Amino acid sequence: MSLNIFRILLLLLSATVLSKVALSALNPYLAEQLFSHSGVYSLWWGLRLDITAVMVMATPAVLLLLIAHWGGFRPRLVKLWLLLASIWLIVTTTADAIYMLEAGRHVTFEVFTGQGLEQGLLATAVTAYLPQTLTALVLVLLFTWVIWRLPITTTQAPCRYARIISGVLVLALWLGGTVTAVRGGWSDAPQSPMSAYKIGEPEQAALAWNAPYAISYYLAKGKKRAAQQQTAEPSAQDKALVAQLYQERINAQLQPITKQANVLVVLLESWVAADLYSYGQQVDGAPYFDKLRKQSLTTQNFYADGYRTVEGTFATFCSYPNPIGGGVAGTQLQGANYQCLPRILSEQGFSTHFIQGSGKGIVGAFAQSLGFTHSYGKTDYDFAGTENYWGYMDDDIYRFTLDKLNTLDAPYLMTVNTGTTHDTYLPKESDYIFGKEDRAALRRNAVRHADGALQRFLDKLPQVVNKPTLVVLVSDHTARAAPQGLERNAIPFLMFATDGSLPVKKLPINAGQLDIAPTIIDWLGGQVPWFTGQSLLAEPYSGFAHYSEGQSVNWIEDNQLVRFNVVDNEQVECAKISDNGLALSSDSCVQGEYNAMLKRAQAYTRYTQSLLFEGKTSEFADLLSDSVAQQ
């Protein structure tokens, strides 16, 4: 039986890899890389995903073999299943290759968008992509012949009990191996098709990608897991309004950086502005951060664009809003070729790194899909440390970071996602200085502990950083925050430069995560016209803060907030924001600038969401230029 299983695995793996190589060779954007050293490495790296698909597809054949083994008769249906499995592997790889040429990204949740259009899709494949279609046909015929000639032998043990025992052992081993393959191992799992991006480079991920696994995965996940565009398409008037908002970007081009310096971004996991005395609160949750804030560039208030690490990461590094009420990671949108800060800097010679104390999981893979070449999680730590439920706590995360920084040559972009505040666990009972009476107290205990670790980290930073470095400290999102006012979105933020090139100033503005990447690129001397935030170094500042929840979009300018429903535009609320950035007081929408704010917010939302779902975020400024030219 073991020989039969080996033949089945070899056959299906051959169908997977051969179809991937053949179809990639027909892609002019992948062909050159395919036959290079990095291409070979990509294929080798992608074998973990190929094996996942093969193990799953081989399972019915193995079960048929076992049934035949236990019954003592010929496994007649095995070849039929192998034929169907091979056709599935080849056809899905071909469909993905065609979609890659059409849309510039792999098939994920788009498997649902073609329902009812099968005839038209087939006609397009035959007419517009005849080489790919013929290649698939040749491969199907080849493997049909191979399967017909494949020797699947009957295996019989000398007695009935021996057949049962041997079959049970084979079944147990097979199921264990299949589960391990699907999870991607046991140390930093489970995996998903997006795990291909853990290879580091998007071009390499395109070759490592396994289309049969991805399409099967998303079919199993269901359409409900796909991101849905909730906004209407932007009108000509919407585009004109956005063009007015970004008139300085019209006809602007990407400007490379001129300053060879380092950038260190610390995503303060789940930190809440409501815990900090410097944000007008009566709680002294982070005294070191408060002290540092007086010595840095900061703003009156600062707001997160989302409620998960991946959402904060996207807003922070891509300067682009998340899908309404959700995120990009783990959806069909993740496969788009976003031109975010990590990728832009990487293409200009920066080494880019993303560090966290938990398993890399979806966050690490998502970070790499945005352009971080290197991603590190708890399985990469070469020392034992203090862990909470999620993984390493901040002192050990910072220790790992300092070790990495000590090995890097400038310039680099290093991002650290902290971990202490991901949980309420602390090593000592005496660390619970705010008590354990409620969620807020537990949260503040963790923040106070993390604040001490941050101080110890920054005190040691000069030992490993000897070139100009921009340090950005900002929360990725909040957690366990009260739903009143803006507490769920108000986050701490500051930045400083080790060479003193940033002003020490608290800007009297309300800003948000969309402004971080433009500020970094501005400090480095460059410009990215498709970033939708505004540099905090610009004078005067004319930006905004933005976030969505459910179907509601919240838009903040100065001390005013407009909230509207993207489906029912009649549901509009207006409010004044208190000086501490948390409390809201209802206001009449007919007062002041609310009406103009609402029109800008609605136009921006429809325009950016449309580009996001079309995978054209980097064409933000170009399409505005086209809109102005058509007027």
Buried (B, 14 or more C-beta within 10 A) or exposed (E): BEEBBEBBBEBBBBBBBBBBBBBBBBBEEBEEBBEEEBBEBBBEBBBBBBBBBBBBBBBBBBBBBBBBBBEEEEBEBBBEBBBEBBBBBBBBBBBBBBBBBEBEBBBBBBBBEEEEEEEEEEEBBEEEBEEBBEBBEEBBEBBBEBBEEBEBEEBEBEEEEEBEEBBEEBEEEBEEEBEBBBBBEEEBBBBBBBBBBBBBBBBBBBBBBBBBBBBBBBEEBEEEBBBEBBBBEBEEEBBBBBBEBBEEBBEBEBEEBEEBBBBBBBBBBBBBBBBBBBBBBEBBBBBBBBEBBEEBBBBBBBBBBBBBBBBBBBBBBBBBBBBBBBBBBBBBBBBBBBBBBBBBBBEEEBBBBBBBBBBBBBBBBBBBBBBBBBBBBBEBBEEEBBBBEBBBBBBBBBBBBBEBBEEBEBBBBBBBBBBBBBBBBBEEEEBBEBEEEEEBBBBBBBBBBBBBBBBBBBEBBEEBBEEBBBBBBBBBBBBBBEEEBBBBBBBBBBBBBBEEEBEEEBBEBBBBBBBBBBBBBBBBEBBBBBBBBBBBBBEEBEBBBBBBBEBBBBBBBBBBBBBBBBEEEEEBBBBBBBEBBBBBEEBEBEEBEBBEBBBBBBBBBBBBBBBBBBBBBBBBBBBBBEBBEEE
